[in-house]
Amino acid sequence: MNIDKQIYDLFSKTIYHTLKKKKALTYTEIVDGIEDCFKEQKIKFKGSVSWYAVTIKHDMHARGVIEVFTEKGKKLHKLKK
């Protein structure tokens, strides 16, 4: 799957920024954070935010930027130290 570099950069920076604010977040909280960020910055994105979020989140995990773990039955994501 090829994703436009501008879209990848936009989402990866927004995911990073969203995770930096909190200790750990669920996938749904990450998507909500992306949508909030887009609203704050007045970014109108026509594609599926959730599809790009999950795709780029998985790539960031594969690259070692994000750590995924389970706590109290919830799958959580945080930035690697």
BADORO-816751 format. One record per atom (N, C-alpha, C, O): x, y, z; residue in three letters. Coordinates in Angstrom, 2 decimals. Layout:
! BADORO-816751
+---------+---------+---------+-----+
:       X :       Y :       Z :   r :
+---------+---------+---------+-----+
:       X :       Y :       Z : Ala :
...
+---------+---------+---------+-----+
//
This chain:
! BADORO-816751
+---------+---------+---------+-----+
:       X :       Y :       Z :   r :
+---------+---------+---------+-----+
:    0.85 :   -1.18 :    0.00 : Met :
:    0.00 :    0.00 :    0.00 : Met :
:    0.89 :    1.24 :    0.00 : Met :
:    1.80 :    1.37 :    0.82 : Met :
:    0.62 :    2.13 :   -0.91 : Asn :
:    1.35 :    3.40 :   -0.97 : Asn :
:    0.46 :    4.53 :   -0.46 : Asn :
:   -0.70 :    4.65 :   -0.86 : Asn :
:    1.01 :    5.33 :    0.41 : Ile :
:    0.31 :    6.49 :    0.95 : Ile :
:    1.12 :    7.72 :    0.58 : Ile :
:    2.35 :    7.73 :    0.69 : Ile :
:    0.42 :    8.75 :    0.14 : Asp :
:    1.07 :   10.01 :   -0.20 : Asp :
:    1.91 :   10.50 :    0.98 : Asp :
:    1.45 :   10.46 :    2.13 : Asp :
:    3.11 :   10.94 :    0.71 : Lys :
:    4.04 :   11.36 :    1.78 : Lys :
:    3.44 :   12.47 :    2.65 : Lys :
:    3.62 :   12.46 :    3.87 : Lys :
:    2.75 :   13.43 :    2.03 : Gln :
:    2.16 :   14.52 :    2.82 : Gln :
:    1.12 :   13.99 :    3.80 : Gln :
:    1.05 :   14.44 :    4.95 : Gln :
:    0.31 :   13.03 :    3.35 : Ile :
:   -0.71 :   12.45 :    4.23 : Ile :
:   -0.03 :   11.65 :    5.33 : Ile :
:   -0.42 :   11.75 :    6.50 : Ile :
:    0.99 :   10.86 :    4.97 : Tyr :
:    1.72 :   10.08 :    5.97 : Tyr :
:    2.32 :   11.01 :    7.02 : Tyr :
:    2.19 :   10.76 :    8.22 : Tyr :
:    2.99 :   12.05 :    6.58 : Asp :
:    3.62 :   12.99 :    7.52 : Asp :
:    2.59 :   13.66 :    8.42 : Asp :
:    2.80 :   13.82 :    9.62 : Asp :
:    1.46 :   14.06 :    7.83 : Leu :
:    0.40 :   14.71 :    8.60 : Leu :
:   -0.10 :   13.78 :    9.70 : Leu :
:   -0.19 :   14.19 :   10.86 : Leu :
:   -0.41 :   12.55 :    9.35 : Phe :
:   -0.94 :   11.61 :   10.33 : Phe :
:    0.11 :   11.18 :   11.34 : Phe :
:   -0.18 :   11.08 :   12.53 : Phe :
:    1.34 :   10.91 :   10.89 : Ser :
:    2.36 :   10.45 :   11.84 : Ser :
:    2.68 :   11.54 :   12.85 : Ser :
:    2.85 :   11.25 :   14.04 : Ser :
:    2.76 :   12.78 :   12.41 : Lys :
:    3.02 :   13.89 :   13.34 : Lys :
:    1.85 :   14.08 :   14.31 : Lys :
:    2.05 :   14.35 :   15.49 : Lys :
:    0.63 :   13.93 :   13.79 : Thr :
:   -0.55 :   14.10 :   14.63 : Thr :
:   -0.66 :   12.97 :   15.64 : Thr :
:   -1.00 :   13.20 :   16.80 : Thr :
:   -0.38 :   11.74 :   15.22 : Ile :
:   -0.39 :   10.60 :   16.14 : Ile :
:    0.67 :   10.80 :   17.22 : Ile :
:    0.41 :   10.60 :   18.40 : Ile :
:    1.86 :   11.20 :   16.81 : Tyr :
:    2.95 :   11.45 :   17.75 : Tyr :
:    2.53 :   12.52 :   18.77 : Tyr :
:    2.71 :   12.35 :   19.98 : Tyr :
:    1.98 :   13.62 :   18.27 : His :
:    1.55 :   14.73 :   19.13 : His :
:    0.45 :   14.27 :   20.10 : His :
:    0.46 :   14.64 :   21.27 : His :
:   -0.48 :   13.47 :   19.60 : Thr :
:   -1.59 :   12.97 :   20.43 : Thr :
:   -1.08 :   12.06 :   21.53 : Thr :
:   -1.51 :   12.16 :   22.68 : Thr :
:   -0.15 :   11.16 :   21.18 : Leu :
:    0.40 :   10.24 :   22.19 : Leu :
:    1.31 :   10.95 :   23.19 : Leu :
:    1.45 :   10.51 :   24.33 : Leu :
:    1.92 :   12.03 :   22.76 : Lys :
:    2.82 :   12.77 :   23.65 : Lys :
:    2.04 :   13.44 :   24.79 : Lys :
:    2.58 :   13.64 :   25.87 : Lys :
:    0.77 :   13.77 :   24.53 : Lys :
:   -0.06 :   14.44 :   25.54 : Lys :
:   -0.44 :   13.52 :   26.70 : Lys :
:   -0.59 :   13.97 :   27.83 : Lys :
:   -0.59 :   12.23 :   26.42 : Lys :
:   -1.06 :   11.27 :   27.43 : Lys :
:   -0.05 :   10.15 :   27.60 : Lys :
:    0.81 :    9.94 :   26.74 : Lys :
:   -0.16 :    9.44 :   28.70 : Lys :
:    0.75 :    8.34 :   28.99 : Lys :
:    0.51 :    7.18 :   28.03 : Lys :
:    1.47 :    6.62 :   27.49 : Lys :
:   -0.75 :    6.81 :   27.81 : Ala :
:   -1.11 :    5.71 :   26.91 : Ala :
:   -2.56 :    5.90 :   26.46 : Ala :
:   -3.40 :    6.37 :   27.22 : Ala :
:   -2.82 :    5.52 :   25.21 : Leu :
:   -4.15 :    5.71 :   24.65 : Leu :
:   -4.62 :    4.47 :   23.91 : Leu :
:   -3.82 :    3.69 :   23.39 : Leu :
:   -5.94 :    4.29 :   23.86 : Thr :
:   -6.52 :    3.25 :   23.03 : Thr :
:   -6.55 :    3.76 :   21.59 : Thr :
:   -6.32 :    4.94 :   21.34 : Thr :
:   -6.82 :    2.86 :   20.66 : Tyr :
:   -6.91 :    3.26 :   19.25 : Tyr :
:   -8.01 :    4.31 :   19.07 : Tyr :
:   -7.81 :    5.30 :   18.35 : Tyr :
:   -9.15 :    4.12 :   19.70 : Thr :
:  -10.26 :    5.07 :   19.58 : Thr :
:   -9.86 :    6.45 :   20.09 : Thr :
:  -10.23 :    7.47 :   19.50 : Thr :
:   -9.11 :    6.49 :   21.18 : Glu :
:   -8.64 :    7.77 :   21.72 : Glu :
:   -7.63 :    8.44 :   20.79 : Glu :
:   -7.58 :    9.66 :   20.69 : Glu :
:   -6.84 :    7.63 :   20.09 : Ile :
:   -5.90 :    8.19 :   19.11 : Ile :
:   -6.67 :    8.83 :   17.97 : Ile :
:   -6.36 :    9.95 :   17.56 : Ile :
:   -7.68 :    8.14 :   17.45 : Val :
:   -8.49 :    8.69 :   16.35 : Val :
:   -9.19 :    9.97 :   16.81 : Val :
:   -9.23 :   10.95 :   16.06 : Val :
:   -9.75 :    9.96 :   18.01 : Asp :
:  -10.40 :   11.17 :   18.55 : Asp :
:   -9.39 :   12.31 :   18.64 : Asp :
:   -9.72 :   13.46 :   18.33 : Asp :
:   -8.17 :   12.01 :   19.08 : Gly :
:   -7.12 :   13.03 :   19.18 : Gly :
:   -6.74 :   13.59 :   17.83 : Gly :
:   -6.50 :   14.79 :   17.70 : Gly :
:   -6.67 :   12.73 :   16.81 : Ile :
:   -6.37 :   13.19 :   15.45 : Ile :
:   -7.47 :   14.12 :   14.97 : Ile :
:   -7.19 :   15.20 :   14.44 : Ile :
:   -8.72 :   13.71 :   15.15 : Glu :
:   -9.85 :   14.54 :   14.71 : Glu :
:   -9.87 :   15.88 :   15.44 : Glu :
:  -10.14 :   16.91 :   14.83 : Glu :
:   -9.58 :   15.87 :   16.73 : Asp :
:   -9.52 :   17.12 :   17.51 : Asp :
:   -8.41 :   18.02 :   16.98 : Asp :
:   -8.60 :   19.23 :   16.83 : Asp :
:   -7.26 :   17.43 :   16.70 : Cys :
:   -6.12 :   18.19 :   16.18 : Cys :
:   -6.47 :   18.82 :   14.83 : Cys :
:   -6.17 :   19.99 :   14.57 : Cys :
:   -7.12 :   18.05 :   13.98 : Phe :
:   -7.52 :   18.56 :   12.68 : Phe :
:   -8.49 :   19.74 :   12.83 : Phe :
:   -8.39 :   20.73 :   12.11 : Phe :
:   -9.43 :   19.62 :   13.79 : Lys :
:  -10.38 :   20.70 :   14.02 : Lys :
:   -9.67 :   21.95 :   14.52 : Lys :
:   -9.95 :   23.06 :   14.07 : Lys :
:   -8.74 :   21.77 :   15.47 : Glu :
:   -7.99 :   22.90 :   16.03 : Glu :
:   -7.19 :   23.63 :   14.95 : Glu :
:   -7.11 :   24.85 :   14.94 : Glu :
:   -6.59 :   22.85 :   14.05 : Gln :
:   -5.75 :   23.42 :   13.00 : Gln :
:   -6.52 :   23.73 :   11.72 : Gln :
:   -5.95 :   24.16 :   10.72 : Gln :
:   -7.84 :   23.50 :   11.77 : Lys :
:   -8.74 :   23.77 :   10.63 : Lys :
:   -8.29 :   23.00 :    9.37 : Lys :
:   -8.29 :   23.54 :    8.27 : Lys :
:   -7.92 :   21.74 :    9.58 : Ile :
:   -7.53 :   20.86 :    8.48 : Ile :
:   -8.77 :   20.09 :    8.05 : Ile :
:   -9.39 :   19.40 :    8.86 : Ile :
:   -9.12 :   20.20 :    6.77 : Lys :
:  -10.26 :   19.46 :    6.24 : Lys :
:   -9.71 :   18.27 :    5.48 : Lys :
:   -9.11 :   18.41 :    4.41 : Lys :
:   -9.93 :   17.07 :    6.05 : Phe :
:   -9.43 :   15.85 :    5.44 : Phe :
:  -10.61 :   15.09 :    4.85 : Phe :
:  -11.57 :   14.78 :    5.55 : Phe :
:  -10.53 :   14.79 :    3.56 : Lys :
:  -11.66 :   14.17 :    2.87 : Lys :
:  -11.67 :   12.64 :    2.96 : Lys :
:  -12.71 :   12.03 :    2.75 : Lys :
:  -10.53 :   12.03 :    3.26 : Gly :
:  -10.46 :   10.57 :    3.34 : Gly :
:  -10.95 :   10.05 :    4.68 : Gly :
:  -11.45 :   10.81 :    5.51 : Gly :
:  -10.80 :    8.76 :    4.89 : Ser :
:  -11.20 :    8.11 :    6.13 : Ser :
:  -10.10 :    8.29 :    7.18 : Ser :
:   -9.02 :    7.70 :    7.07 : Ser :
:  -10.37 :    9.11 :    8.17 : Val :
:   -9.39 :    9.37 :    9.23 : Val :
:   -9.03 :    8.06 :    9.94 : Val :
:   -7.86 :    7.81 :   10.22 : Val :
:  -10.03 :    7.25 :   10.24 : Ser :
:   -9.75 :    6.01 :   10.98 : Ser :
:   -8.91 :    5.04 :   10.16 : Ser :
:   -8.06 :    4.36 :   10.72 : Ser :
:   -9.13 :    4.95 :    8.84 : Trp :
:   -8.34 :    4.04 :    8.01 : Trp :
:   -6.87 :    4.48 :    7.98 : Trp :
:   -5.97 :    3.67 :    8.18 : Trp :
:   -6.64 :    5.76 :    7.73 : Tyr :
:   -5.26 :    6.26 :    7.70 : Tyr :
:   -4.62 :    6.15 :    9.08 : Tyr :
:   -3.44 :    5.84 :    9.20 : Tyr :
:   -5.40 :    6.40 :   10.13 : Ala :
:   -4.86 :    6.33 :   11.49 : Ala :
:   -4.37 :    4.92 :   11.80 : Ala :
:   -3.26 :    4.76 :   12.30 : Ala :
:   -5.18 :    3.91 :   11.51 : Val :
:   -4.77 :    2.54 :   11.84 : Val :
:   -3.60 :    2.10 :   10.96 : Val :
:   -2.69 :    1.42 :   11.44 : Val :
:   -3.61 :    2.47 :    9.70 : Thr :
:   -2.53 :    2.08 :    8.79 : Thr :
:   -1.20 :    2.70 :    9.21 : Thr :
:   -0.18 :    2.02 :    9.27 : Thr :
:   -1.21 :    3.98 :    9.48 : Ile :
:    0.02 :    4.69 :    9.84 : Ile :
:    0.46 :    4.32 :   11.25 : Ile :
:    1.66 :    4.27 :   11.54 : Ile :
:   -0.51 :    4.08 :   12.15 : Lys :
:   -0.18 :    3.63 :   13.50 : Lys :
:    0.56 :    2.29 :   13.45 : Lys :
:    1.55 :    2.10 :   14.15 : Lys :
:    0.08 :    1.37 :   12.61 : His :
:    0.75 :    0.07 :   12.46 : His :
:    2.17 :    0.24 :   11.92 : His :
:    3.09 :   -0.44 :   12.35 : His :
:    2.34 :    1.15 :   10.97 : Asp :
:    3.66 :    1.40 :   10.41 : Asp :
:    4.59 :    1.98 :   11.48 : Asp :
:    5.76 :    1.58 :   11.58 : Asp :
:    4.08 :    2.90 :   12.27 : Met :
:    4.89 :    3.50 :   13.33 : Met :
:    5.27 :    2.44 :   14.37 : Met :
:    6.37 :    2.50 :   14.94 : Met :
:    4.39 :    1.50 :   14.63 : His :
:    4.69 :    0.41 :   15.55 : His :
:    5.78 :   -0.48 :   14.96 : His :
:    6.72 :   -0.87 :   15.66 : His :
:    5.66 :   -0.80 :   13.68 : Ala :
:    6.67 :   -1.64 :   13.01 : Ala :
:    8.04 :   -0.96 :   12.99 : Ala :
:    9.06 :   -1.64 :   13.05 : Ala :
:    8.06 :    0.35 :   12.92 : Arg :
:    9.33 :    1.10 :   12.90 : Arg :
:    9.89 :    1.34 :   14.30 : Arg :
:   10.99 :    1.87 :   14.44 : Arg :
:    9.14 :    0.95 :   15.32 : Gly :
:    9.63 :    1.09 :   16.69 : Gly :
:    9.37 :    2.45 :   17.32 : Gly :
:    9.99 :    2.78 :   18.34 : Gly :
:    8.48 :    3.23 :   16.75 : Val :
:    8.16 :    4.55 :   17.31 : Val :
:    7.11 :    4.42 :   18.41 : Val :
:    7.14 :    5.12 :   19.41 : Val :
:    6.17 :    3.49 :   18.19 : Ile :
:    5.06 :    3.28 :   19.12 : Ile :
:    5.19 :    1.89 :   19.74 : Ile :
:    5.59 :    0.93 :   19.09 : Ile :
:    4.85 :    1.82 :   21.00 : Glu :
:    4.81 :    0.55 :   21.72 : Glu :
:    3.34 :    0.20 :   21.97 : Glu :
:    2.55 :    1.06 :   22.35 : Glu :
:    2.98 :   -1.06 :   21.76 : Val :
:    1.62 :   -1.53 :   22.00 : Val :
:    1.66 :   -2.54 :   23.14 : Val :
:    2.50 :   -3.45 :   23.15 : Val :
:    0.75 :   -2.38 :   24.10 : Phe :
:    0.70 :   -3.29 :   25.23 : Phe :
:   -0.73 :   -3.40 :   25.74 : Phe :
:   -1.59 :   -2.60 :   25.39 : Phe :
:   -0.97 :   -4.40 :   26.57 : Thr :
:   -2.31 :   -4.61 :   27.13 : Thr :
:   -2.27 :   -4.35 :   28.63 : Thr :
:   -1.37 :   -4.81 :   29.33 : Thr :
:   -3.27 :   -3.61 :   29.09 : Glu :
:   -3.37 :   -3.30 :   30.51 : Glu :
:   -4.84 :   -3.34 :   30.90 : Glu :
:   -5.67 :   -2.66 :   30.31 : Glu :
:   -5.16 :   -4.14 :   31.89 : Lys :
:   -6.54 :   -4.30 :   32.37 : Lys :
:   -7.48 :   -4.64 :   31.21 : Lys :
:   -8.61 :   -4.14 :   31.15 : Lys :
:   -7.03 :   -5.48 :   30.31 : Gly :
:   -7.85 :   -5.93 :   29.19 : Gly :
:   -7.98 :   -4.95 :   28.04 : Gly :
:   -8.72 :   -5.21 :   27.09 : Gly :
:   -7.28 :   -3.83 :   28.10 : Lys :
:   -7.33 :   -2.82 :   27.03 : Lys :
:   -6.02 :   -2.82 :   26.27 : Lys :
:   -4.94 :   -2.88 :   26.86 : Lys :
:   -6.13 :   -2.74 :   24.96 : Lys :
:   -4.93 :   -2.60 :   24.12 : Lys :
:   -4.58 :   -1.12 :   24.09 : Lys :
:   -5.39 :   -0.29 :   23.65 : Lys :
:   -3.38 :   -0.78 :   24.55 : Leu :
:   -2.96 :    0.61 :   24.64 : Leu :
:   -1.71 :    0.87 :   23.80 : Leu :
:   -0.94 :   -0.04 :   23.48 : Leu :
:   -1.53 :    2.13 :   23.46 : His :
:   -0.40 :    2.55 :   22.64 : His :
:    0.31 :    3.71 :   23.34 : His :
:   -0.33 :    4.58 :   23.93 : His :
:    1.63 :    3.69 :   23.27 : Lys :
:    2.39 :    4.81 :   23.82 : Lys :
:    3.66 :    4.97 :   23.00 : Lys :
:    4.06 :    4.07 :   22.26 : Lys :
:    4.29 :    6.12 :   23.14 : Leu :
:    5.54 :    6.36 :   22.46 : Leu :
:    6.64 :    5.58 :   23.15 : Leu :
:    6.68 :    5.50 :   24.38 : Leu :
:    7.53 :    5.01 :   22.37 : Lys :
:    8.67 :    4.31 :   22.95 : Lys :
:    9.63 :    5.34 :   23.49 : Lys :
:    9.76 :    6.44 :   22.94 : Lys :
:   10.31 :    5.00 :   24.56 : Lys :
:   11.26 :    5.93 :   25.17 : Lys :
:   12.59 :    5.85 :   24.50 : Lys :
:   13.52 :    6.57 :   24.89 : Lys :
+---------+---------+---------+-----+
//
